C-alpha cells in the first residue's frame, strides 16, 4: 500500500503541496497597501518550515499506524525498521519543526484554530479507535481537508495578518475552499483507485474498495468538470475581492497556452476526443490542466506580481525557480527547444496528412486481410501468452493488446495472472485460456508480475510459446513467423529503444545509483559491477543486451528460465537493484554462454518510444529508430510509452500520426546534418590535399634553391685560371701541358 503523503519519493510532496500554499500566501498579501517586504519574505520562509514539519508529522504518524497493514500488503514502511527511541525522536523532531516557527508567525485565534484542526485531522485519520482512513467517505473527506483545504485557509489567515489587512470575505473563503476541497477529493479518490488491490489484501475499507473502480472513475469524471468550473469561479471572485483583475485573464491565457502545448509542442498530441471518456477527463482536465496551474503557474505568477511592488521579493522568485518545478524553467527546458520543430511540423502539415492517410490505409488493408496462413505444426504447438496482475491499467492494456493481436493470428492466446491482485477482472474476449496462479503474498504487484513472467514455463503446457508484454501491439499479418527464429533455449530481440544501446547505457535505469540516465551520466558501470559481484560473471559494457518484452521458449528452456527467475527474485532484496528483470536476464545469458544466441529480428519487437527524438515512420520504408535507418516493416510493436490503458487509444491517431509529423522534420534535419558533415569533411580533405601539395612544393623549392646555392658556392672554383685553360684546351682539341 503506497503511503498517503510521502515526503521522500522523488520530491512529490514538495512540488505538489507547497506551491499552492505559496500562491495562497502571496495572493492574500497582494491587496495590502504598504506591505513590509522583509517581514513578508521571512514569514514566508517560516511558514514553509512549519508546513513541512506538520506534513512530516502526519506522514510519520501514518507510517507508525500502518506498520502491520503494510507488512500484510508487502508495502515498504520507513518506520518499521526503527527502534522505539528512534521513532520517538523522529516524531519529536517533526513536532518541533512544525510548531517552533509559530513563535514568530502571527498566531491569531483563527490561525491557531486552523493549525489545531490540521493536527487533529492528521491524528484521527491514522490512529485508532477513530482511524478515518478506514471509514470510506469520511476518510476521503478528511484527507482532502488536511491535504488542501485547511493548509490553504491557514495560509490565507496568516498572511492577511502579515499584510495588515482584514481577513478574506465569505465569498473568497467559500470559493477557494470549494476549489481546494474538490482538488483534494479528486486526488485521494484517484489514489485509492490505484491502491485498491493493495488495500483489499490488507483488509482496508476505503471508499474505492466499497464502491468499486468503475463507479469511482465515473464519480471522478463528473467531479473534475465541477472542479474546473470551481477553479474558474474562484479566480473571478478573488479578482473582484482583491482588485487583482489580472487573475482571470492569466487563467484564460494559461488554458490557451496549455492547449497550444498539448496540440503542437507535445510529441503525442492530446485530442479533445479523449475527454469523452472519464479517464481522459480525469487525466487532462484534472492533472494536466488544474494541477499544473496551481503547482507550476499560479505560485510563480503571484510571486512576480508581489515582486513588482516589493523588489526584495525577487529573491523569493529566484528561490522558487531553483527549489520547485515551475512554468518558467519548463518553458526554457522543453517548450523553447520544441518550438522550431513545432513550426516545421506545421509547415509540413499537408505532406504529413497525406502520409498519415497512406500509412493508415495500408495498415487497415493488411488487418482486413486477416491472419496469415500457418503450417499445421505451428498451429498445433505454438501459442501466445501474456502475464498481467494488479492495477486496472494493466488489465486495460491487456485488453488493447489482445484486441490488436486477435485479428492477426489464428493461434491461441493465453494469459497467466493472479486474479486476487487484479483491480478489475480480465476481459475474456479473444483469450483462449486464463491460468490463475497464486503469487507470494509478500511481493508487491510489480514483483509478482516478474515472478510469474520469469517462471512462466512452470504454469503452462508443453509446447512452443511466445511471451508478450501487455504493451506489445500487433500491426501486420505474419506475426507467427516469429516462431521460426528460436535457435537456442530462448530467443529475445535486442533492447534497442534508441539507435544505439548497450549494458552501460542501460545501467542507470537498472540500478539505484546516482547516475541519471541523461546527459553526461547516461552510462555507468554499476550494473556490470553488480553482476560481477553477485554472480561472478564479467559482462562487456558495450554488449547490446536483450529486451524482455517478447521472447520465445519451449520444452528445452527450463534451465534458462529457472535461473532467470531465481536471480530476478533474489534481486528484489538488493538495495542496489531496481525492481526489474533485465539485470538478471543479462547475468543469466552470460552465465549460460548464450550471449551469442541468435536474436529475434527487430520487426518482431520494434520499440517505438515516443520520447525518442529520432523515431521515424515512412509510408514506403517503414519504421526506424533514426533517420539514417535501418528501416523495418514492424509486425509487433513495443509501445511502453503509449497510453494503451485508455479505451479511446488508437494506433493511427496516438502513435503513427505524431511520429509521421515528426519524421519529416527529423529526416530533413538529418539530411541537412549530412550535407554539413560532407561539406566539413570535404573542407578537411581539401585542406589535407592542399597541405600535401604545399609539402611537395616546399621540398621541391628547397631542393631547387639548394642546388642553385651549391652552384653559387662552387662558382669561384670554376672560374680559376687553370680550370679555364683546361676547358679551352678540351674545346680546341689540345691537351693541357703539365706545369
PyMOL commands that set and color helices and strands:
alter all, ss='L'
color gray80, all
select helices_A, chain A and resi 12-30+37-65+67-73+84-103+109-126+132-134+137-162+170-194+196-202+207-211+213-242+246-265+272-276+278-307+311-323+327-347+349-368+376-381+392-406+419-421+445-454+456-459+479-485+503-510+519-521+526-535+555-571+582-591+602-604+651-718+721-732
alter helices_A, ss='H'
color red, helices_A
select strands_A, chain A and resi 382-387+412-417+433-436+464-468+472-474+490-494+546-553+606-607+616-618+622-624+631-632+636-638
alter strands_A, ss='S'
color yellow, strands_A
deselect
rebuild
show_as cartoon
